[in-house]
């Protein structure tokens, strides 16, 4: 199972993963995989290197959500700003290289969980 993209919704404690291809290499067609509760907490734990990358650069701004498109090598981050609208920051290649490297643990975790969920769906 290969992921196309994923989104960490820290504010909602929710993770959404969108596969690119199934474990046999066929293009994935279907709804993404949503993780809540313990599996979402585990995903956030695996995302610690990724989240520390953000904290190193945007210290003091609470991260609301982060989406990563692995094929476009692009990250979109939304930060809460006190008294104002959320701020969105986009990071693209080549600046996203280190960020994507740090995402590898959470990507591996999400690929495994997505495969389990999709297998239960019978796809």
Steps between C-alpha positions, in 0.01 A plus 500: 500500500641838399359827625419792276445746783402540862368767731568540870220691668654578834211719609251216445739212590421340165716363220393437142707291260439470127666202331648530153514129421393176662749242624486324161587827322154571359386863513297566812137591447288566802471715807805577705567361844409698813673434829368608839569405859799278573604454136498878448706547819750243368512682165577828677775325698653373174472855363717644781803562273273675250332710767836598651607626154202735510562606860864584418385744232174637635563510874209633697236454232259214576481259207137424419549262208754379249443329170773335299475406134777245459492505119508879469755528786280770651390577854221734607493606863229694675586692815262652752563868556355657812226745412522440127442265213716188477818546298593253226861426409598300192834324465602354163810328359787545545423660839273206589776236466591487871134519599414199281797309638372557852154383392621146423405347839143629484469405132603141581252489788217642290569263211471203737181629664344587163573152370328347805193721468465444127539122547210511749295683240560209263691698236 
